[in-house]
Amino acid sequence: MARRLMHMYYGFGRGKTTSVFGLAVRAAGRGWKVMIVQFLKNRTTGEVEYLSGMKNITILRGMANNSNMLIMNVSELERTRIIHNQNMTRAFEAARNGEIDLLILDEALDAYQSALMDTEAFEEFVKNKPDDLELVITGHIEEEFIEEIADYVTCFTKEKHPYDKGIDAREGIEY
């Protein structure tokens, strides 16, 4: 088997999560075992509802509530950090034990930059990724140490979005 690679998808444009869920479907369709860890997301979405029952795909997610992290109180932030660390630990153990082929850490850059995870454990894992693991990390703002070692780096840039006109997220399209 060829060495598997690392991806970083970042930016304020729409499509990072959509892209990685598409990659998860593609990999699972080829018999890969996929784990997706979603940080800072708790809202029910169409892709999570659909893929949660799929063979070869495991999704771990959670926050203290459905609020934006910017309006959470200290207790909610700490509970979110605990949930993130539990999910991250489970994913990293599965990866190190060869139980998964593709690990997607969706919005991990944001959780890392906000210290809503164990940042040392995250850095250590990313820097020492198992060779037999394809690793994908997403978020809004790139992280230099990941950019240096990643094989794929893609920036998603918003040029125009319905949010700019006051149109709320739409079921089936944004969630």
C-alpha positions in Angstrom: 0.0 0.0 0.0 1.2 3.5 -0.9 1.8 5.9 2.0 -1.3 7.9 2.8 -1.3 11.7 2.8 -2.4 14.7 4.8 -4.8 17.4 3.7 -5.6 20.9 5.1 -8.7 22.7 3.8 -9.3 26.1 5.2 -10.9 29.5 4.5 -14.1 31.4 4.9 -15.7 30.1 1.8 -18.5 27.5 1.9 -17.8 23.9 1.0 -15.1 22.5 3.3 -17.4 20.2 5.1 -19.3 19.3 2.0 -16.0 18.4 0.3 -14.8 16.2 3.1 -18.1 14.4 3.4 -17.8 13.7 -0.3 -14.3 12.3 0.2 -15.7 10.1 3.1 -18.3 8.7 0.7 -15.7 8.1 -2.0 -13.3 6.3 0.4 -16.1 4.2 2.1 -17.2 3.2 -1.4 -13.8 1.8 -2.0 -13.9 -0.2 1.3 -12.0 2.2 3.5 -12.9 2.6 7.1 -13.7 6.3 7.7 -14.0 8.2 10.9 -15.2 11.8 11.0 -14.7 14.0 14.1 -16.7 17.2 13.9 -15.5 19.9 16.3 -17.8 22.9 17.2 -20.8 21.3 15.5 -23.9 19.9 17.1 -26.7 20.9 14.9 -28.5 18.1 13.0 -27.4 18.1 9.4 -28.5 16.1 6.3 -25.1 14.7 5.7 -24.7 13.5 9.3 -28.2 12.0 9.3 -27.6 10.1 6.1 -24.0 8.9 6.7 -24.5 7.9 10.3 -26.0 4.7 9.2 -23.5 3.9 6.5 -21.2 0.9 6.7 -17.5 1.9 7.1 -18.3 5.5 8.4 -18.2 6.6 12.0 -19.1 10.1 13.0 -18.1 11.6 16.4 -19.3 15.1 17.2 -20.7 17.2 20.0 -20.7 20.4 22.0 -22.2 21.5 25.3 -25.1 23.0 23.4 -26.1 24.2 20.0 -24.8 27.7 20.6 -22.0 29.4 18.7 -18.8 29.2 20.8 -18.6 33.0 20.9 -21.7 33.1 23.1 -21.0 30.1 25.4 -20.3 30.7 29.0 -17.2 29.3 30.7 -18.9 26.1 31.9 -20.3 25.4 28.4 -16.8 26.0 26.8 -15.2 23.6 29.3 -17.8 20.9 28.7 -17.3 21.4 24.9 -13.5 21.0 25.4 -14.1 17.7 27.3 -16.4 16.3 24.6 -13.8 17.3 21.9 -11.0 15.7 23.8 -13.0 12.5 24.3 -13.8 12.3 20.6 -10.2 13.2 19.6 -8.7 10.5 21.9 -11.1 7.9 20.5 -10.2 8.8 16.9 -6.4 9.0 17.6 -6.5 5.5 19.3 -8.4 4.1 16.3 -5.9 5.6 13.9 -2.9 4.4 15.8 -4.4 0.9 16.1 -5.0 0.7 12.3 -8.8 0.5 12.8 -9.4 3.4 10.2 -8.0 4.4 6.9 -9.3 7.9 6.7 -9.6 10.4 9.5 -11.4 13.7 9.0 -11.1 16.3 11.6 -13.7 18.8 10.6 -13.3 22.3 12.1 -10.3 21.1 14.1 -8.3 24.2 13.1 -10.9 26.4 14.9 -11.1 24.2 18.0 -7.3 24.1 18.1 -6.9 27.9 17.7 -9.6 28.4 20.4 -8.0 25.9 22.8 -11.2 23.9 22.8 -9.1 20.7 22.6 -5.9 19.3 24.0 -3.6 21.3 21.7 -0.5 19.3 22.6 -2.2 16.0 21.8 -3.4 17.4 18.5 0.0 18.7 17.5 1.7 15.4 18.5 -0.7 13.4 16.4 -0.6 15.6 13.4 3.2 15.7 13.4 3.4 11.9 13.8 0.5 10.8 11.7 0.5 7.0 11.0 1.8 6.3 7.5 -1.2 4.1 6.8 -3.7 6.9 7.6 -5.1 9.5 5.2 -5.7 12.6 7.4 -7.9 15.6 6.5 -8.1 18.7 8.7 -10.5 21.6 8.1 -11.2 25.1 9.6 -11.3 28.7 8.8 -7.7 29.9 9.4 -4.7 27.9 8.3 -2.1 26.7 10.7 1.5 27.1 9.7 2.9 23.9 11.2 0.2 21.9 9.4 0.7 23.7 6.1 4.4 22.8 6.2 3.8 19.1 6.4 0.5 18.7 4.6 0.5 17.2 1.1 -2.7 19.0 0.0 -3.5 22.6 1.1 -6.6 24.1 -0.3 -8.1 27.5 0.6 -11.8 28.1 0.2 -12.6 31.7 -0.6 -16.0 33.3 -0.4 -16.7 35.7 -3.2 -20.5 35.9 -2.7 -22.9 34.2 -0.3 -26.7 34.4 0.5 -25.7 35.3 4.1 -24.5 38.6 2.8 -28.2 39.4 1.8 -29.5 38.2 5.1 -30.7 34.8 3.8 -30.4 32.3 6.6 -29.0 28.8 6.3 -31.3 26.5 4.3 -32.2 22.9 5.2 -30.8 20.6 2.5 -28.3 23.1 1.3 -26.3 24.5 4.2 -27.3 21.8 6.8 
